[in-house]
Amino acid sequence: MVQCCDKCKQVEETTPASHHCPQCALYFCESHLELHNAAKKTSGHADQVIDINSKPVYMCDECLEMKEKKLLDTCLKASHHCHECKLNLCKNHVELHKISTLSKSHTPEIRVIGKGGDVPFSGNFTLVGTLEIEKQTLGTRKSFDVKVSAKNQEIYMSYEYSMIAVFDSKTREPKRTIKAPSTARWMCLCDNDEAMILCCGCNIYKIKVESGEVVWKFDQSRGESNDRFSDHTTCVVDPLDGSVFVADCFNSRIQVFSSAGQYLRTMKGEIGSDIAEIYDPYCIGLTADNKNLLVYCNKTYHKRGVQLFTKDGVFVNKVFGYENSTLNAFCNPPIYCIVEKCTGNLIMSEPSSKKLTLYELTEKDGKVLMATATGCSTQLGERPFRPYGMDIDPTNGYLYVNCDEDKVVIYK
């Protein structure tokens, strides 16, 4: 669904929006953005306006090194990524990489960088390593979720007893720890304001990633009012305006809050419908274009699956599931899911089944449907493990999966 300019909609026009102002909470086309930025009342918002079509651009690492040595004047954009060297390469350097004596054996590990400059996950689930913090630093603590910030070049790993370990995403070395207000079973990054959302059972917090300072919180006991939640909550943050969608599982609803923590609305779908009702939403994710929500609901054993809703809570279509088939019915409710932004693929973890599944999704006539599904049983050596939180590093396409061995498993 195309996001239209809010000002144009006031005169019943449907001009596609190009920018969003978080201060006004409005979408603008190019013409109305110019008026917005020039108006005395809103000109101060101009530096906060977000280009909703902008994507990160990665430069060639070899060009950057040559420029630093003053051997090159201009750096080229990267078009490929070498998994072996962990380097982004332009079209010129990728050809040199393929014929160099030192790197020609890396050719099978070179992949084209996807939409927005991101390197896509291969879908092969090839184990390449683990990430863990020394026991003497944190002691024996169970870990739950992991998130990667390409902007900060950091990896965040949540542990029980209110601790978050921070790693350097380039070296994978520990950097520091954050003392969280509670144990985060689910995390979501807010890169626009250097913060993260923590889902800690029935408590929700927004904290600063550098200091752990609490920005806002909902820390009351379980309940059904707009500021209370059930024991199982997950969330996703809209990068366009910073709004937070909290899947309140056992209250069968999605609560929506502004970036500042103000209640906006409740989503329940079509109550009583087999497939259009939001019932026990275990996990949620935003589609690659950030325009719709993918929601996994667990209504009954034979009625489980992923639905597509607009961000206003309007049901669009069933994506997959809800039938007792071997391909798209679930043995156990998945607990975590992520959507890869450069491909739109959905990855889900099923701790009880010790399984990860990648679902390739396609869009047709405004609907999102499943094309293929690729599964992976999770194990380290001889021992199967339960997969929990996940994230993908868009700079190299690595999939980080938290497991029940107090560590993160890395796939390529």
SULKAKA-V642595 format. One record per pair of residues at least 6 apart in sequence whose C-alpha atoms are under 6 Angstrom apart, sorted by the first residue. I is the first residue (numbers start at 1). GAP is how many residues later the second one is. Records with the same first field share a line. If there is no record, write none. Layout:
BEGIN
I=GAP  GAP
END
This chain:
BEGIN
1=365
3=13  14
4=10  11  12  13
5=10  11  12  22  23  24
6=21
17=10  11  12
18=11  34
19=8  9  31  32  33
20=6  7  29  30
21=28
22=219
36=6
37=6  9
55=61
56=60
57=60
58=20  59
59=18  19
60=16  17  18  28  29  30
61=27
63=12
66=6
67=6
76=14
77=13
78=10  11  12
79=11  12  34
80=8  9  31  32  33
81=6  7  8  29  30
82=27  28
83=26
97=6
98=6  9
113=6
114=228
115=227
118=276  277
119=275  276  277  278
120=277
121=276
125=286  287
126=285  286
127=283  284
128=282  283
129=281
130=278  279  280
131=276  277
132=275
141=19
142=17  18  264
143=15  16  263
144=14  41
145=12  13  41  244  257
146=10  11  243  244
147=8  9  244
148=7  245
153=16
154=13  14  15
155=11  12  14
156=9  10
157=7  8
158=6
160=23
161=22
162=18  20  21
163=15  16  17
164=13  14
165=12
166=8  9  10  11
167=6  7  8
178=34
183=17
184=14  15  16
185=15
186=13  48
187=10  11
188=8  9
189=7
190=6
195=12  13  14
196=10  11
197=8  9
198=6  7
199=34
201=30  31  32
202=20  27  28  29
203=15  16
204=13  14
205=12
206=8  9  10
207=6  7  8
222=6  7  8
223=6
230=20
232=17
233=14  15  16
234=12  13  49
235=10  11  12
236=9
237=6  7
242=17
243=14  15  16
244=12  13
245=10  11
246=8  9
247=7  34
248=6
249=31  32  33
250=30
252=26  27  28
253=14  15
254=12  13
255=11
256=8  9
257=6  7
267=46
268=10
269=7  8  9  44
270=6  7
271=6
276=39
279=18  20
280=17  18
281=15  16
282=14  53
283=13  53
284=10  11
285=8  9
286=6  7
288=53  56
292=17  18  19
293=15  16
294=13  14
295=11  12
296=9  10
297=7  8
298=6
302=22
303=19
304=17  18
305=15  16  17
306=13  14
307=11  12
308=8  9
309=6  7
319=49  50
321=7  8
323=6
334=15  16
336=12  13  53
337=10  11
338=8  9
339=6  7
345=14  15  16
346=12  13
347=10  11
348=8  9
349=7  38
351=35  36
354=24  31  32
355=21  22  23
356=19  20
357=17  18
358=15  16
359=13  14
360=10  11  12
361=8  9  10
362=6  7
378=6  7
379=6
386=17  18
387=15  16
388=14  15
389=12  13
390=10  11
391=8  9
392=6  7
398=13  14
399=11  12
400=9  10
401=7  8
402=6
END
